Amino acid sequence: MNGGLLALIFAGLASFLIGAYLASTGDRESGIAMMGVGLLFQVLALRQIKMLKKGDNDAR
């Protein structure tokens, strides 16, 4: 697991949590957008993990 993959994982988690907080405190549109960005980061991280498991070294 490389640093870029870890950055995607943590960025996704942080974005989703910040978005959930914003959505619950009243700034609903920004919160939903941040949660969407967090999910996008998680999808990209899962794609990278899948490529690494396949043995494709170009995933880095």
CORMO-V575507 format. One record per residue. N is the residue number from 1. PHI is phi in whole degrees, 0 to 359 (999 if undefined). OMEGA is omega in radians with two decimals (999 if undefined). D_FIRST is the distance of its C-alpha to the first C-alpha in whole Angstrom. Layout:
N/PHI/OMEGA/D_FIRST, N/PHI/OMEGA/D_FIRST
This chain:
1/999/-3.09/0, 2/260/-3.08/4, 3/294/3.12/7, 4/295/3.12/8, 5/293/3.10/7, 6/297/3.11/7, 7/296/3.10/11, 8/297/-3.13/11, 9/297/-3.11/11, 10/290/3.09/13, 11/296/3.11/15, 12/296/-3.14/16, 13/295/-3.13/17, 14/296/3.14/19, 15/298/-3.13/21, 16/294/-3.14/22, 17/294/3.10/23, 18/295/3.11/25, 19/297/3.11/26, 20/296/3.10/28, 21/295/-3.14/29, 22/297/-3.13/31, 23/294/-3.10/32, 24/279/-3.11/34, 25/264/3.01/35, 26/125/3.13/37, 27/271/-2.94/35, 28/296/-3.07/35, 29/296/3.12/34, 30/294/3.12/31, 31/296/3.12/30, 32/294/3.10/29, 33/297/3.13/28, 34/294/3.09/25, 35/295/3.08/24, 36/296/3.10/24, 37/295/3.10/22, 38/299/3.11/20, 39/294/3.09/20, 40/298/3.09/19, 41/298/3.14/16, 42/293/3.10/15, 43/296/3.11/16, 44/296/3.11/14, 45/294/3.12/11, 46/296/3.09/12, 47/296/3.12/13, 48/295/3.13/9, 49/297/3.13/8, 50/298/3.13/12, 51/293/3.12/11, 52/292/3.10/8, 53/292/3.12/10, 54/291/-3.12/13, 55/97/3.12/12, 56/278/-3.09/13, 57/284/3.12/12, 58/279/-3.12/13, 59/287/-3.09/11, 60/279/999/9
